[in-house]
Amino acid sequence: MDLQVTRNLEQFFRLLNRWPVHLEDRIECHWTPYGILLESVDDRLLMTSWLLEAKVTQLQPWLSRWHPEAFMGLPQRVFMVKSRLMISCLCPSFSQAHDWYHLCQMQQKFLSKVITGGQL
């Protein structure tokens, strides 16, 4: 992981008010009700978020609620693993900590609809 990614991760966790965190190429955190996995991929950040407790049985209803404009046009991958709805994004190389913070908030907002059963 390069120095820029490291500094951005430090700032990201400060913005989340979750500092200190041991920084590695792969960081998995569980903060109820969300889980987050951050991976450094070729000096870019792959961010994956999911709900720790809520389970889903069908993916299609959630795919139909996903809209690119809800994520500033950043492509998101919505998928299921062991009945857990997950959403993932490979952040652009020019993105920084505040961009990651806003993306994290948007992913969590999307996932919170699973709990409430609401629309985006």
Biopython code that builds the backbone (N, CA, C, O; Angstrom):
import numpy as np
from Bio.PDB.StructureBuilder import StructureBuilder

atoms = [
    (1, "MET", "N", (0.856, -1.164, 0.000)),
    (1, "MET", "CA", (0.000, 0.000, 0.000)),
    (1, "MET", "C", (0.909, 1.236, 0.000)),
    (1, "MET", "O", (1.839, 1.335, 0.801)),
    (2, "ASP", "N", (0.628, 2.166, -0.901)),
    (2, "ASP", "CA", (1.492, 3.342, -0.970)),
    (2, "ASP", "C", (1.133, 4.360, 0.113)),
    (2, "ASP", "O", (0.106, 4.242, 0.780)),
    (3, "LEU", "N", (1.992, 5.351, 0.270)),
    (3, "LEU", "CA", (1.841, 6.338, 1.335)),
    (3, "LEU", "C", (0.548, 7.132, 1.199)),
    (3, "LEU", "O", (-0.094, 7.435, 2.204)),
    (4, "GLN", "N", (0.157, 7.474, -0.025)),
    (4, "GLN", "CA", (-1.072, 8.245, -0.238)),
    (4, "GLN", "C", (-2.300, 7.463, 0.223)),
    (4, "GLN", "O", (-3.174, 8.025, 0.883)),
    (5, "VAL", "N", (-2.376, 6.191, -0.112)),
    (5, "VAL", "CA", (-3.498, 5.354, 0.334)),
    (5, "VAL", "C", (-3.490, 5.255, 1.857)),
    (5, "VAL", "O", (-4.545, 5.329, 2.487)),
    (6, "THR", "N", (-2.325, 5.092, 2.444)),
    (6, "THR", "CA", (-2.213, 5.010, 3.903)),
    (6, "THR", "C", (-2.731, 6.277, 4.561)),
    (6, "THR", "O", (-3.509, 6.205, 5.512)),
    (7, "ARG", "N", (-2.314, 7.434, 4.070)),
    (7, "ARG", "CA", (-2.767, 8.711, 4.652)),
    (7, "ARG", "C", (-4.271, 8.893, 4.467)),
    (7, "ARG", "O", (-4.956, 9.378, 5.367)),
    (8, "ASN", "N", (-4.779, 8.505, 3.306)),
    (8, "ASN", "CA", (-6.219, 8.609, 3.074)),
    (8, "ASN", "C", (-6.997, 7.680, 3.996)),
    (8, "ASN", "O", (-8.064, 8.050, 4.486)),
    (9, "LEU", "N", (-6.478, 6.477, 4.240)),
    (9, "LEU", "CA", (-7.144, 5.562, 5.172)),
    (9, "LEU", "C", (-7.155, 6.130, 6.586)),
    (9, "LEU", "O", (-8.164, 6.029, 7.284)),
    (10, "GLU", "N", (-6.055, 6.722, 7.012)),
    (10, "GLU", "CA", (-6.014, 7.342, 8.339)),
    (10, "GLU", "C", (-7.086, 8.416, 8.458)),
    (10, "GLU", "O", (-7.817, 8.466, 9.447)),
    (11, "GLN", "N", (-7.178, 9.276, 7.444)),
    (11, "GLN", "CA", (-8.179, 10.335, 7.464)),
    (11, "GLN", "C", (-9.591, 9.759, 7.379)),
    (11, "GLN", "O", (-10.496, 10.249, 8.055)),
    (12, "PHE", "N", (-9.789, 8.739, 6.570)),
    (12, "PHE", "CA", (-11.097, 8.088, 6.450)),
    (12, "PHE", "C", (-11.586, 7.598, 7.807)),
    (12, "PHE", "O", (-12.733, 7.845, 8.179)),
    (13, "PHE", "N", (-10.727, 6.906, 8.546)),
    (13, "PHE", "CA", (-11.134, 6.393, 9.853)),
    (13, "PHE", "C", (-11.345, 7.518, 10.859)),
    (13, "PHE", "O", (-12.164, 7.385, 11.769)),
    (14, "ARG", "N", (-10.628, 8.609, 10.712)),
    (14, "ARG", "CA", (-10.877, 9.772, 11.579)),
    (14, "ARG", "C", (-12.246, 10.375, 11.270)),
    (14, "ARG", "O", (-12.985, 10.739, 12.185)),
    (15, "LEU", "N", (-12.585, 10.481, 9.989)),
    (15, "LEU", "CA", (-13.902, 10.995, 9.603)),
    (15, "LEU", "C", (-15.020, 10.111, 10.143)),
    (15, "LEU", "O", (-16.082, 10.604, 10.521)),
    (16, "LEU", "N", (-14.775, 8.810, 10.175)),
    (16, "LEU", "CA", (-15.754, 7.864, 10.722)),
    (16, "LEU", "C", (-15.754, 7.854, 12.249)),
    (16, "LEU", "O", (-16.597, 7.213, 12.876)),
    (17, "ASN", "N", (-14.797, 8.576, 12.839)),
    (17, "ASN", "CA", (-14.616, 8.581, 14.290)),
    (17, "ASN", "C", (-14.315, 7.170, 14.799)),
    (17, "ASN", "O", (-14.822, 6.749, 15.839)),
    (18, "ARG", "N", (-13.480, 6.448, 14.044)),
    (18, "ARG", "CA", (-13.118, 5.061, 14.375)),
    (18, "ARG", "C", (-11.603, 4.868, 14.460)),
    (18, "ARG", "O", (-11.115, 3.745, 14.339)),
    (19, "TRP", "N", (-10.875, 5.932, 14.663)),
    (19, "TRP", "CA", (-9.417, 5.850, 14.738)),
    (19, "TRP", "C", (-9.015, 5.576, 16.165)),
    (19, "TRP", "O", (-9.663, 6.141, 17.047)),
    (20, "PRO", "N", (-8.034, 4.786, 16.491)),
    (20, "PRO", "CA", (-7.073, 4.177, 15.585)),
    (20, "PRO", "C", (-7.515, 2.793, 15.117)),
    (20, "PRO", "O", (-8.204, 2.064, 15.831)),
    (21, "VAL", "N", (-7.111, 2.462, 13.928)),
    (21, "VAL", "CA", (-7.309, 1.151, 13.322)),
    (21, "VAL", "C", (-5.953, 0.722, 12.770)),
    (21, "VAL", "O", (-5.220, 1.538, 12.213)),
    (22, "HIS", "N", (-5.625, -0.545, 12.922)),
    (22, "HIS", "CA", (-4.364, -1.055, 12.372)),
    (22, "HIS", "C", (-4.502, -1.132, 10.854)),
    (22, "HIS", "O", (-5.345, -1.869, 10.341)),
    (23, "LEU", "N", (-3.684, -0.381, 10.145)),
    (23, "LEU", "CA", (-3.779, -0.298, 8.685)),
    (23, "LEU", "C", (-2.994, -1.411, 8.015)),
    (23, "LEU", "O", (-1.812, -1.620, 8.287)),
    (24, "GLU", "N", (-3.687, -2.119, 7.131)),
    (24, "GLU", "CA", (-3.094, -3.198, 6.339)),
    (24, "GLU", "C", (-3.674, -3.119, 4.936)),
    (24, "GLU", "O", (-4.538, -2.285, 4.667)),
    (25, "ASP", "N", (-3.206, -3.982, 4.040)),
    (25, "ASP", "CA", (-3.761, -4.014, 2.685)),
    (25, "ASP", "C", (-5.210, -4.479, 2.676)),
    (25, "ASP", "O", (-5.948, -4.199, 1.731)),
    (26, "ARG", "N", (-5.616, -5.179, 3.707)),
    (26, "ARG", "CA", (-6.993, -5.681, 3.842)),
    (26, "ARG", "C", (-7.457, -5.402, 5.265)),
    (26, "ARG", "O", (-6.865, -5.896, 6.225)),
    (27, "ILE", "N", (-8.520, -4.605, 5.399)),
    (27, "ILE", "CA", (-9.039, -4.228, 6.714)),
    (27, "ILE", "C", (-10.519, -4.588, 6.753)),
    (27, "ILE", "O", (-11.299, -4.122, 5.922)),
    (28, "GLU", "N", (-10.898, -5.406, 7.707)),
    (28, "GLU", "CA", (-12.312, -5.753, 7.896)),
    (28, "GLU", "C", (-12.738, -5.278, 9.274)),
    (28, "GLU", "O", (-12.106, -5.602, 10.280)),
    (29, "CYS", "N", (-13.815, -4.505, 9.308)),
    (29, "CYS", "CA", (-14.331, -3.966, 10.567)),
    (29, "CYS", "C", (-15.811, -4.301, 10.691)),
    (29, "CYS", "O", (-16.538, -4.311, 9.698)),
    (30, "HIS", "N", (-16.242, -4.569, 11.890)),
    (30, "HIS", "CA", (-17.651, -4.823, 12.190)),
    (30, "HIS", "C", (-18.096, -3.796, 13.219)),
    (30, "HIS", "O", (-17.679, -3.836, 14.377)),
    (31, "TRP", "N", (-18.945, -2.879, 12.782)),
    (31, "TRP", "CA", (-19.522, -1.868, 13.649)),
    (31, "TRP", "C", (-21.029, -1.944, 13.457)),
    (31, "TRP", "O", (-21.570, -1.431, 12.477)),
    (32, "THR", "N", (-21.683, -2.575, 14.379)),
    (32, "THR", "CA", (-23.118, -2.823, 14.281)),
    (32, "THR", "C", (-23.835, -1.550, 13.833)),
    (32, "THR", "O", (-23.614, -0.478, 14.397)),
    (33, "PRO", "N", (-24.692, -1.668, 12.820)),
    (33, "PRO", "CA", (-25.178, -2.877, 12.156)),
    (33, "PRO", "C", (-24.411, -3.235, 10.876)),
    (33, "PRO", "O", (-24.827, -4.127, 10.137)),
    (34, "TYR", "N", (-23.280, -2.537, 10.607)),
    (34, "TYR", "CA", (-22.589, -2.717, 9.334)),
    (34, "TYR", "C", (-21.245, -3.412, 9.480)),
    (34, "TYR", "O", (-20.578, -3.323, 10.511)),
    (35, "GLY", "N", (-20.873, -4.105, 8.415)),
    (35, "GLY", "CA", (-19.518, -4.595, 8.240)),
    (35, "GLY", "C", (-18.924, -3.845, 7.064)),
    (35, "GLY", "O", (-19.642, -3.450, 6.145)),
    (36, "ILE", "N", (-17.620, -3.650, 7.089)),
    (36, "ILE", "CA", (-16.950, -2.979, 5.978)),
    (36, "ILE", "C", (-15.612, -3.661, 5.741)),
    (36, "ILE", "O", (-14.876, -3.970, 6.678)),
    (37, "LEU", "N", (-15.318, -3.886, 4.480)),
    (37, "LEU", "CA", (-14.048, -4.477, 4.070)),
    (37, "LEU", "C", (-13.376, -3.489, 3.127)),
    (37, "LEU", "O", (-13.948, -3.093, 2.112)),
    (38, "LEU", "N", (-12.157, -3.097, 3.476)),
    (38, "LEU", "CA", (-11.378, -2.174, 2.661)),
    (38, "LEU", "C", (-10.140, -2.906, 2.176)),
    (38, "LEU", "O", (-9.385, -3.468, 2.969)),
    (39, "GLU", "N", (-9.942, -2.893, 0.869)),
    (39, "GLU", "CA", (-8.787, -3.584, 0.301)),
    (39, "GLU", "C", (-8.047, -2.644, -0.642)),
    (39, "GLU", "O", (-8.657, -1.970, -1.472)),
    (40, "SER", "N", (-6.731, -2.609, -0.504)),
    (40, "SER", "CA", (-5.893, -1.827, -1.401)),
    (40, "SER", "C", (-5.591, -2.678, -2.632)),
    (40, "SER", "O", (-4.973, -3.738, -2.536)),
    (41, "VAL", "N", (-6.041, -2.190, -3.797)),
    (41, "VAL", "CA", (-5.862, -2.908, -5.061)),
    (41, "VAL", "C", (-5.184, -1.958, -6.045)),
    (41, "VAL", "O", (-5.805, -1.015, -6.535)),
    (42, "ASP", "N", (-3.917, -2.212, -6.327)),
    (42, "ASP", "CA", (-3.162, -1.351, -7.250)),
    (42, "ASP", "C", (-3.282, 0.123, -6.866)),
    (42, "ASP", "O", (-3.533, 0.977, -7.717)),
    (43, "ASP", "N", (-3.102, 0.410, -5.588)),
    (43, "ASP", "CA", (-3.155, 1.770, -5.035)),
    (43, "ASP", "C", (-4.522, 2.427, -5.197)),
    (43, "ASP", "O", (-4.630, 3.653, -5.223)),
    (44, "ARG", "N", (-5.555, 1.612, -5.304)),
    (44, "ARG", "CA", (-6.947, 2.082, -5.280)),
    (44, "ARG", "C", (-7.634, 1.357, -4.144)),
    (44, "ARG", "O", (-7.151, 0.329, -3.669)),
    (45, "LEU", "N", (-8.756, 1.890, -3.710)),
    (45, "LEU", "CA", (-9.477, 1.286, -2.598)),
    (45, "LEU", "C", (-10.709, 0.542, -3.102)),
    (45, "LEU", "O", (-11.531, 1.105, -3.825)),
    (46, "LEU", "N", (-10.830, -0.718, -2.719)),
    (46, "LEU", "CA", (-12.032, -1.503, -2.957)),
    (46, "LEU", "C", (-12.804, -1.512, -1.649)),
    (46, "LEU", "O", (-12.338, -2.061, -0.651)),
    (47, "MET", "N", (-13.990, -0.902, -1.655)),
    (47, "MET", "CA", (-14.816, -0.797, -0.453)),
    (47, "MET", "C", (-16.045, -1.687, -0.597)),
    (47, "MET", "O", (-16.809, -1.557, -1.553)),
    (48, "THR", "N", (-16.226, -2.589, 0.358)),
    (48, "THR", "CA", (-17.382, -3.475, 0.380)),
    (48, "THR", "C", (-18.068, -3.318, 1.727)),
    (48, "THR", "O", (-17.427, -3.411, 2.773)),
    (49, "SER", "N", (-19.386, -3.078, 1.697)),
    (49, "SER", "CA", (-20.170, -2.918, 2.922)),
    (49, "SER", "C", (-21.295, -3.938, 2.939)),
    (49, "SER", "O", (-21.766, -4.372, 1.888)),
    (50, "TRP", "N", (-21.725, -4.321, 4.141)),
    (50, "TRP", "CA", (-22.834, -5.256, 4.292)),
    (50, "TRP", "C", (-23.451, -5.082, 5.670)),
    (50, "TRP", "O", (-22.873, -4.454, 6.557)),
    (51, "LEU", "N", (-24.639, -5.652, 5.826)),
    (51, "LEU", "CA", (-25.311, -5.668, 7.125)),
    (51, "LEU", "C", (-24.888, -6.915, 7.874)),
    (51, "LEU", "O", (-24.862, -8.009, 7.312)),
    (52, "LEU", "N", (-24.559, -6.748, 9.131)),
    (52, "LEU", "CA", (-24.074, -7.876, 9.923)),
    (52, "LEU", "C", (-25.183, -8.865, 10.267)),
    (52, "LEU", "O", (-24.938, -10.071, 10.306)),
    (53, "GLU", "N", (-26.390, -8.380, 10.517)),
    (53, "GLU", "CA", (-27.459, -9.255, 11.008)),
    (53, "GLU", "C", (-28.560, -9.533, 9.989)),
    (53, "GLU", "O", (-29.023, -10.668, 9.882)),
    (54, "ALA", "N", (-28.982, -8.526, 9.246)),
    (54, "ALA", "CA", (-30.128, -8.684, 8.346)),
    (54, "ALA", "C", (-29.798, -9.650, 7.216)),
    (54, "ALA", "O", (-28.734, -9.578, 6.601)),
    (55, "LYS", "N", (-30.727, -10.545, 6.963)),
    (55, "LYS", "CA", (-30.555, -11.514, 5.879)),
    (55, "LYS", "C", (-31.583, -11.232, 4.795)),
    (55, "LYS", "O", (-32.695, -10.780, 5.069)),
    (56, "VAL", "N", (-31.187, -11.510, 3.557)),
    (56, "VAL", "CA", (-32.088, -11.360, 2.423)),
    (56, "VAL", "C", (-32.183, -12.701, 1.707)),
    (56, "VAL", "O", (-31.252, -13.506, 1.739)),
    (57, "THR", "N", (-33.319, -12.924, 1.064)),
    (57, "THR", "CA", (-33.507, -14.184, 0.352)),
    (57, "THR", "C", (-33.469, -13.997, -1.160)),
    (57, "THR", "O", (-33.214, -14.946, -1.903)),
    (58, "GLN", "N", (-33.726, -12.755, -1.619)),
    (58, "GLN", "CA", (-33.720, -12.499, -3.059)),
    (58, "GLN", "C", (-32.916, -11.246, -3.362)),
    (58, "GLN", "O", (-32.993, -10.248, -2.646)),
    (59, "LEU", "N", (-32.156, -11.315, -4.418)),
    (59, "LEU", "CA", (-31.321, -10.187, -4.822)),
    (59, "LEU", "C", (-32.066, -9.209, -5.728)),
    (59, "LEU", "O", (-31.835, -8.002, -5.656)),
    (60, "GLN", "N", (-32.947, -9.713, -6.570)),
    (60, "GLN", "CA", (-33.600, -8.886, -7.586)),
    (60, "GLN", "C", (-34.284, -7.633, -7.034)),
    (60, "GLN", "O", (-34.120, -6.566, -7.625)),
    (61, "PRO", "N", (-35.037, -7.701, -5.939)),
    (61, "PRO", "CA", (-35.666, -6.466, -5.443)),
    (61, "PRO", "C", (-34.652, -5.370, -5.116)),
    (61, "PRO", "O", (-34.940, -4.185, -5.285)),
    (62, "TRP", "N", (-33.485, -5.758, -4.655)),
    (62, "TRP", "CA", (-32.468, -4.767, -4.285)),
    (62, "TRP", "C", (-31.729, -4.251, -5.509)),
    (62, "TRP", "O", (-31.316, -3.091, -5.544)),
    (63, "LEU", "N", (-31.560, -5.093, -6.501)),
    (63, "LEU", "CA", (-30.956, -4.625, -7.750)),
    (63, "LEU", "C", (-31.841, -3.573, -8.411)),
    (63, "LEU", "O", (-31.338, -2.611, -8.990)),
    (64, "SER", "N", (-33.155, -3.755, -8.323)),
    (64, "SER", "CA", (-34.071, -2.795, -8.938)),
    (64, "SER", "C", (-34.102, -1.470, -8.181)),
    (64, "SER", "O", (-34.537, -0.460, -8.734)),
    (65, "ARG", "N", (-33.654, -1.456, -6.940)),
    (65, "ARG", "CA", (-33.622, -0.216, -6.147)),
    (65, "ARG", "C", (-32.296, 0.524, -6.263)),
    (65, "ARG", "O", (-32.161, 1.654, -5.793)),
    (66, "TRP", "N", (-31.320, -0.121, -6.892)),
    (66, "TRP", "CA", (-30.014, 0.507, -7.045)),
    (66, "TRP", "C", (-30.037, 1.442, -8.244)),
    (66, "TRP", "O", (-30.488, 1.059, -9.324)),
    (67, "HIS", "N", (-29.552, 2.668, -8.059)),
    (67, "HIS", "CA", (-29.488, 3.654, -9.134)),
    (67, "HIS", "C", (-28.127, 4.343, -9.095)),
    (67, "HIS", "O", (-27.694, 4.776, -8.027)),
    (68, "PRO", "N", (-27.442, 4.454, -10.233)),
    (68, "PRO", "CA", (-26.099, 5.052, -10.246)),
    (68, "PRO", "C", (-26.043, 6.453, -9.650)),
    (68, "PRO", "O", (-25.059, 6.811, -9.002)),
    (69, "GLU", "N", (-27.090, 7.252, -9.863)),
    (69, "GLU", "CA", (-27.060, 8.619, -9.352)),
    (69, "GLU", "C", (-27.044, 8.669, -7.821)),
    (69, "GLU", "O", (-26.621, 9.667, -7.236)),
    (70, "ALA", "N", (-27.500, 7.606, -7.179)),
    (70, "ALA", "CA", (-27.463, 7.552, -5.711)),
    (70, "ALA", "C", (-26.036, 7.392, -5.193)),
    (70, "ALA", "O", (-25.785, 7.558, -3.999)),
    (71, "PHE", "N", (-25.108, 7.072, -6.085)),
    (71, "PHE", "CA", (-23.711, 6.849, -5.701)),
    (71, "PHE", "C", (-22.768, 7.751, -6.500)),
    (71, "PHE", "O", (-21.648, 7.353, -6.819)),
    (72, "MET", "N", (-23.220, 8.957, -6.819)),
    (72, "MET", "CA", (-22.415, 9.935, -7.557)),
    (72, "MET", "C", (-21.912, 9.360, -8.881)),
    (72, "MET", "O", (-20.858, 9.763, -9.373)),
    (73, "GLY", "N", (-22.656, 8.428, -9.455)),
    (73, "GLY", "CA", (-22.275, 7.822, -10.725)),
    (73, "GLY", "C", (-21.195, 6.759, -10.632)),
    (73, "GLY", "O", (-20.759, 6.230, -11.654)),
    (74, "LEU", "N", (-20.757, 6.438, -9.413)),
    (74, "LEU", "CA", (-19.727, 5.407, -9.244)),
    (74, "LEU", "C", (-20.353, 4.023, -9.373)),
    (74, "LEU", "O", (-21.337, 3.731, -8.692)),
    (75, "PRO", "N", (-19.811, 3.174, -10.221)),
    (75, "PRO", "CA", (-20.358, 1.823, -10.366)),
    (75, "PRO", "C", (-20.259, 1.046, -9.053)),
    (75, "PRO", "O", (-19.217, 1.033, -8.397)),
    (76, "GLN", "N", (-21.352, 0.407, -8.691)),
    (76, "GLN", "CA", (-21.414, -0.419, -7.493)),
    (76, "GLN", "C", (-21.773, -1.834, -7.918)),
    (76, "GLN", "O", (-22.515, -2.034, -8.880)),
    (77, "ARG", "N", (-21.257, -2.783, -7.217)),
    (77, "ARG", "CA", (-21.630, -4.180, -7.446)),
    (77, "ARG", "C", (-22.486, -4.600, -6.257)),
    (77, "ARG", "O", (-22.029, -4.566, -5.114)),
    (78, "VAL", "N", (-23.712, -4.992, -6.525)),
    (78, "VAL", "CA", (-24.632, -5.450, -5.482)),
    (78, "VAL", "C", (-24.738, -6.962, -5.621)),
    (78, "VAL", "O", (-25.042, -7.470, -6.701)),
    (79, "PHE", "N", (-24.486, -7.683, -4.530)),
    (79, "PHE", "CA", (-24.481, -9.142, -4.578)),
    (79, "PHE", "C", (-24.796, -9.705, -3.197)),
    (79, "PHE", "O", (-24.842, -8.978, -2.205)),
    (80, "MET", "N", (-25.010, -11.016, -3.157)),
    (80, "MET", "CA", (-25.303, -11.700, -1.896)),
    (80, "MET", "C", (-24.213, -12.716, -1.595)),
    (80, "MET", "O", (-23.698, -13.387, -2.490)),
    (81, "VAL", "N", (-23.872, -12.814, -0.309)),
    (81, "VAL", "CA", (-22.972, -13.843, 0.194)),
    (81, "VAL", "C", (-23.598, -14.375, 1.474)),
    (81, "VAL", "O", (-23.799, -13.626, 2.430)),
    (82, "LYS", "N", (-23.906, -15.664, 1.494)),
    (82, "LYS", "CA", (-24.508, -16.299, 2.673)),
    (82, "LYS", "C", (-25.717, -15.513, 3.191)),
    (82, "LYS", "O", (-25.810, -15.219, 4.383)),
    (83, "SER", "N", (-26.633, -15.178, 2.292)),
    (83, "SER", "CA", (-27.874, -14.462, 2.590)),
    (83, "SER", "C", (-27.647, -13.053, 3.125)),
    (83, "SER", "O", (-28.537, -12.486, 3.760)),
    (84, "ARG", "N", (-26.499, -12.493, 2.886)),
    (84, "ARG", "CA", (-26.212, -11.118, 3.285)),
    (84, "ARG", "C", (-26.057, -10.268, 2.018)),
    (84, "ARG", "O", (-25.309, -10.612, 1.103)),
    (85, "LEU", "N", (-26.782, -9.160, 1.997)),
    (85, "LEU", "CA", (-26.680, -8.235, 0.881)),
    (85, "LEU", "C", (-25.393, -7.431, 1.033)),
    (85, "LEU", "O", (-25.125, -6.860, 2.090)),
    (86, "MET", "N", (-24.609, -7.395, -0.027)),
    (86, "MET", "CA", (-23.332, -6.685, -0.007)),
    (86, "MET", "C", (-23.295, -5.709, -1.173)),
    (86, "MET", "O", (-23.909, -5.931, -2.216)),
    (87, "ILE", "N", (-22.563, -4.629, -0.969)),
    (87, "ILE", "CA", (-22.384, -3.637, -2.020)),
    (87, "ILE", "C", (-20.912, -3.246, -2.043)),
    (87, "ILE", "O", (-20.303, -2.996, -1.002)),
    (88, "SER", "N", (-20.355, -3.198, -3.248)),
    (88, "SER", "CA", (-18.913, -3.024, -3.385)),
    (88, "SER", "C", (-18.600, -2.019, -4.489)),
    (88, "SER", "O", (-19.334, -1.907, -5.471)),
    (89, "CYS", "N", (-17.492, -1.286, -4.311)),
    (89, "CYS", "CA", (-17.063, -0.309, -5.304)),
    (89, "CYS", "C", (-15.544, -0.215, -5.314)),
    (89, "CYS", "O", (-14.916, -0.134, -4.259)),
    (90, "LEU", "N", (-14.958, -0.227, -6.498)),
    (90, "LEU", "CA", (-13.537, 0.055, -6.653)),
    (90, "LEU", "C", (-13.431, 1.559, -6.896)),
    (90, "LEU", "O", (-13.781, 2.054, -7.968)),
    (91, "CYS", "N", (-12.949, 2.267, -5.899)),
    (91, "CYS", "CA", (-12.903, 3.729, -5.952)),
    (91, "CYS", "C", (-11.924, 4.209, -7.022)),
    (91, "CYS", "O", (-10.892, 3.577, -7.248)),
    (92, "PRO", "N", (-12.242, 5.315, -7.676)),
    (92, "PRO", "CA", (-11.328, 5.860, -8.687)),
    (92, "PRO", "C", (-9.964, 6.193, -8.078)),
    (92, "PRO", "O", (-9.860, 6.477, -6.885)),
    (93, "SER", "N", (-8.943, 6.154, -8.894)),
    (93, "SER", "CA", (-7.583, 6.393, -8.403)),
    (93, "SER", "C", (-7.402, 7.804, -7.859)),
    (93, "SER", "O", (-6.540, 8.026, -7.009)),
    (94, "PHE", "N", (-8.185, 8.749, -8.325)),
    (94, "PHE", "CA", (-8.060, 10.133, -7.866)),
    (94, "PHE", "C", (-8.861, 10.416, -6.597)),
    (94, "PHE", "O", (-8.780, 11.520, -6.058)),
    (95, "SER", "N", (-9.629, 9.449, -6.110)),
    (95, "SER", "CA", (-10.465, 9.688, -4.929)),
    (95, "SER", "C", (-9.615, 9.766, -3.667)),
    (95, "SER", "O", (-8.514, 9.221, -3.594)),
    (96, "GLN", "N", (-10.172, 10.467, -2.673)),
    (96, "GLN", "CA", (-9.468, 10.685, -1.418)),
    (96, "GLN", "C", (-10.374, 10.326, -0.256)),
    (96, "GLN", "O", (-11.505, 9.880, -0.446)),
    (97, "ALA", "N", (-9.865, 10.525, 0.944)),
    (97, "ALA", "CA", (-10.556, 10.093, 2.160)),
    (97, "ALA", "C", (-11.980, 10.621, 2.253)),
    (97, "ALA", "O", (-12.889, 9.864, 2.593)),
    (98, "HIS", "N", (-12.196, 11.889, 1.962)),
    (98, "HIS", "CA", (-13.555, 12.432, 2.074)),
    (98, "HIS", "C", (-14.488, 11.787, 1.053)),
    (98, "HIS", "O", (-15.677, 11.617, 1.323)),
    (99, "ASP", "N", (-13.956, 11.424, -0.129)),
    (99, "ASP", "CA", (-14.771, 10.713, -1.123)),
    (99, "ASP", "C", (-15.142, 9.330, -0.601)),
    (99, "ASP", "O", (-16.280, 8.887, -0.759)),
    (100, "TRP", "N", (-14.178, 8.646, 0.023)),
    (100, "TRP", "CA", (-14.421, 7.319, 0.586)),
    (100, "TRP", "C", (-15.451, 7.402, 1.706)),
    (100, "TRP", "O", (-16.319, 6.538, 1.831)),
    (101, "TYR", "N", (-15.347, 8.436, 2.508)),
    (101, "TYR", "CA", (-16.286, 8.634, 3.618)),
    (101, "TYR", "C", (-17.713, 8.784, 3.086)),
    (101, "TYR", "O", (-18.641, 8.150, 3.589)),
    (102, "HIS", "N", (-17.881, 9.628, 2.064)),
    (102, "HIS", "CA", (-19.218, 9.819, 1.490)),
    (102, "HIS", "C", (-19.729, 8.547, 0.822)),
    (102, "HIS", "O", (-20.916, 8.235, 0.918)),
    (103, "LEU", "N", (-18.861, 7.820, 0.158)),
    (103, "LEU", "CA", (-19.257, 6.550, -0.446)),
    (103, "LEU", "C", (-19.697, 5.559, 0.627)),
    (103, "LEU", "O", (-20.701, 4.867, 0.462)),
    (104, "CYS", "N", (-18.958, 5.491, 1.709)),
    (104, "CYS", "CA", (-19.320, 4.606, 2.820)),
    (104, "CYS", "C", (-20.709, 4.960, 3.344)),
    (104, "CYS", "O", (-21.529, 4.074, 3.586)),
    (105, "GLN", "N", (-20.971, 6.250, 3.519)),
    (105, "GLN", "CA", (-22.288, 6.691, 3.985)),
    (105, "GLN", "C", (-23.382, 6.300, 2.996)),
    (105, "GLN", "O", (-24.461, 5.870, 3.404)),
    (106, "MET", "N", (-23.112, 6.448, 1.700)),
    (106, "MET", "CA", (-24.109, 6.099, 0.688)),
    (106, "MET", "C", (-24.365, 4.599, 0.661)),
    (106, "MET", "O", (-25.513, 4.173, 0.530)),
    (107, "GLN", "N", (-23.313, 3.791, 0.784)),
    (107, "GLN", "CA", (-23.496, 2.345, 0.827)),
    (107, "GLN", "C", (-24.315, 1.953, 2.052)),
    (107, "GLN", "O", (-25.204, 1.107, 1.957)),
    (108, "GLN", "N", (-24.027, 2.556, 3.191)),
    (108, "GLN", "CA", (-24.768, 2.225, 4.406)),
    (108, "GLN", "C", (-26.215, 2.685, 4.308)),
    (108, "GLN", "O", (-27.111, 2.012, 4.818)),
    (109, "LYS", "N", (-26.456, 3.815, 3.665)),
    (109, "LYS", "CA", (-27.832, 4.280, 3.460)),
    (109, "LYS", "C", (-28.601, 3.276, 2.604)),
    (109, "LYS", "O", (-29.748, 2.945, 2.904)),
    (110, "PHE", "N", (-27.965, 2.795, 1.540)),
    (110, "PHE", "CA", (-28.592, 1.790, 0.684)),
    (110, "PHE", "C", (-28.915, 0.535, 1.493)),
    (110, "PHE", "O", (-30.023, 0.006, 1.406)),
    (111, "LEU", "N", (-27.956, 0.064, 2.274)),
    (111, "LEU", "CA", (-28.151, -1.154, 3.066)),
    (111, "LEU", "C", (-29.188, -0.971, 4.162)),
    (111, "LEU", "O", (-29.885, -1.920, 4.519)),
    (112, "SER", "N", (-29.298, 0.229, 4.696)),
    (112, "SER", "CA", (-30.275, 0.461, 5.769)),
    (112, "SER", "C", (-31.700, 0.255, 5.274)),
    (112, "SER", "O", (-32.605, 0.003, 6.069)),
    (113, "LYS", "N", (-31.902, 0.361, 3.967)),
    (113, "LYS", "CA", (-33.238, 0.124, 3.395)),
    (113, "LYS", "C", (-33.652, -1.337, 3.550)),
    (113, "LYS", "O", (-34.843, -1.649, 3.551)),
    (114, "VAL", "N", (-32.679, -2.226, 3.682)),
    (114, "VAL", "CA", (-32.999, -3.638, 3.929)),
    (114, "VAL", "C", (-33.694, -3.765, 5.279)),
    (114, "VAL", "O", (-34.666, -4.506, 5.425)),
    (115, "ILE", "N", (-33.185, -3.036, 6.255)),
    (115, "ILE", "CA", (-33.753, -3.094, 7.606)),
    (115, "ILE", "C", (-35.151, -2.493, 7.623)),
    (115, "ILE", "O", (-36.072, -3.060, 8.209)),
    (116, "THR", "N", (-35.303, -1.332, 6.970)),
    (116, "THR", "CA", (-36.587, -0.631, 7.012)),
    (116, "THR", "C", (-37.540, -1.082, 5.913)),
    (116, "THR", "O", (-38.742, -0.827, 5.987)),
    (117, "GLY", "N", (-36.999, -1.760, 4.883)),
    (117, "GLY", "CA", (-37.839, -2.195, 3.771)),
    (117, "GLY", "C", (-38.254, -1.045, 2.876)),
    (117, "GLY", "O", (-39.185, -1.179, 2.082)),
    (118, "GLY", "N", (-37.566, 0.092, 2.998)),
    (118, "GLY", "CA", (-37.926, 1.294, 2.253)),
    (118, "GLY", "C", (-37.297, 1.377, 0.887)),
    (118, "GLY", "O", (-36.496, 0.535, 0.481)),
    (119, "GLN", "N", (-37.687, 2.415, 0.200)),
    (119, "GLN", "CA", (-37.151, 2.718, -1.127)),
    (119, "GLN", "C", (-35.972, 3.661, -0.984)),
    (119, "GLN", "O", (-35.827, 4.346, 0.029)),
    (120, "LEU", "N", (-35.139, 3.689, -1.998)),
    (120, "LEU", "CA", (-34.025, 4.642, -2.036)),
    (120, "LEU", "C", (-34.543, 6.014, -2.361)),
    (120, "LEU", "O", (-33.765, 6.965, -2.441)),
]
sb = StructureBuilder()
sb.init_structure("model")
sb.init_model(0)
sb.init_chain("A")
sb.init_seg("    ")
for serial, (resi, resn, name, xyz) in enumerate(atoms, 1):
    if name == "N":
        sb.init_residue(resn, " ", resi, " ")
    sb.init_atom(name, np.array(xyz, "f"), 0.0, 1.0, " ", f" {name:<3s}", serial, name[0])
structure = sb.get_structure()
